[in-house]
Amino acid sequence: MGARSAGMAPFSSEALTEYERCLALPGTATGICGDYRASATIDLEHDQADIDAGIKLTCPIKVMWGAQGAIEACFDALAEWRKVATDVEGTALPCGHYIAEEIPETLLEEALPFLLGQQ
């Protein structure tokens, strides 16, 4: 976690304790690894099949990513999401990878109006 742009600075001792507690639960590490494995394998196949078939998500989607993170450096995030969804909005936020820990107030300001249908 500390190898990302913000290092360990965004994580309070309470947050780290909670991460450790959750990681110690049976099945957590297996689930995390399985999710990452799927995103690099079968998820790509399923996404490509949907793209090839012209199937797109039709629900509204709000995309947020860190301006100092890998998504900003490597992708046009909105263009990527528009390949798979018809109603996409979003923005890079002034942080790195750990948005909720780095800028929680900004995240809430962006997310709550969308989630409450007030945008």
C-alpha positions as a printed Julia matrix, in Angstrom:
119×3 Matrix{Float64}:
   0.0     0.0     0.0
   2.81    2.4     0.79
   4.33    2.13   -2.67
   1.59    4.3    -4.22
   1.91    8.05   -4.82
   0.82    9.19   -1.34
   2.73    6.53    0.57
   1.2     5.63    3.92
   0.27    9.22    4.81
  -3.47    8.89    4.06
  -3.94    5.93    6.39
  -4.74    6.59   10.02
  -3.71    3.95   12.53
  -7.41    3.1    12.91
  -7.76    2.56    9.17
  -4.69    0.33    9.05
  -6.0    -1.68   11.98
  -9.3    -2.19   10.12
  -7.47   -3.24    6.93
  -5.49   -5.75    8.98
  -8.63   -7.04   10.71
 -10.41   -7.56    7.41
  -7.42   -9.2     5.76
  -7.22  -11.67    8.65
 -10.79  -12.9     8.03
 -11.0   -16.34    6.44
 -11.31  -16.11    2.67
 -10.46  -12.41    2.36
  -7.04  -12.85    0.73
  -8.42  -15.56   -1.56
 -11.28  -13.28   -2.58
  -8.99  -10.31   -3.27
  -6.64  -12.44   -5.36
  -9.56  -14.0    -7.23
 -10.99  -10.58   -8.06
  -7.65   -9.34   -9.43
  -7.11  -12.6   -11.33
 -10.55  -12.35  -12.95
 -10.0    -8.72  -13.94
  -6.87   -9.75  -15.86
  -8.43  -12.81  -17.5
 -12.1   -13.82  -17.76
 -13.46  -10.31  -17.16
 -11.55   -9.1   -20.22
 -13.07  -11.89  -22.31
 -16.59  -11.09  -21.07
 -16.1    -7.36  -21.66
 -14.83   -7.96  -25.19
 -17.77  -10.25  -25.96
 -20.18   -7.52  -24.84
 -18.34   -4.89  -26.88
 -18.38   -7.15  -29.96
 -22.12   -7.76  -29.47
 -22.84   -4.05  -29.01
 -24.07   -4.58  -25.45
 -23.59   -1.58  -23.17
 -24.58   -0.69  -19.63
 -27.48    1.75  -19.73
 -27.56    2.87  -16.1
 -25.9     6.18  -15.22
 -22.25    5.77  -14.26
 -20.05    8.2   -12.33
 -16.34    7.5   -12.79
 -13.72    8.97  -10.46
 -10.0     8.3   -10.4
  -6.91    9.9    -8.91
  -5.13   12.52  -11.0
  -1.79   11.28   -9.63
  -2.63    7.61  -10.17
  -2.04    5.01  -12.86
  -5.46    5.48  -14.49
  -4.72    9.14  -15.3
  -1.23    8.29  -16.53
  -2.21    5.34  -18.71
  -5.79    5.77  -19.91
  -8.51    8.11  -21.08
 -10.85    6.84  -18.37
 -14.04    8.34  -19.76
 -13.32    7.05  -23.26
 -12.72    3.57  -21.85
 -16.0     3.59  -19.89
 -17.9     4.92  -22.92
 -16.9     1.77  -24.78
 -19.07   -0.21  -22.36
 -21.72    2.26  -21.13
 -24.07    4.83  -22.65
 -24.45    7.32  -19.76
 -21.02    8.14  -18.32
 -19.71   11.17  -16.46
 -16.67   11.61  -14.29
 -13.44   13.36  -13.49
  -9.94   12.92  -12.14
  -9.75   13.91   -8.49
  -6.75   15.63   -6.85
  -5.2    12.53   -5.29
  -3.52    9.23   -6.0
  -4.9     5.69   -5.87
  -6.59    5.75   -2.46
  -9.33    8.31   -3.07
 -11.42    7.57    0.03
  -8.41    7.81    2.32
  -6.68   10.74    0.62
  -9.61   13.1    -0.02
 -12.75   11.74    1.66
 -14.61   15.08    1.69
 -14.03   15.65   -2.03
 -15.14   12.11   -2.79
 -18.38   12.66   -0.89
 -18.97   16.02   -2.62
 -18.64   14.26   -5.98
 -20.43   11.01   -5.19
 -23.4    11.96   -3.02
 -25.22   14.2    -5.53
 -24.86   11.47   -8.14
 -26.04    8.72   -5.79
 -28.95   10.84   -4.57
 -29.95   11.86   -8.12
 -29.18   15.53   -7.49
 -26.57   16.21  -10.17
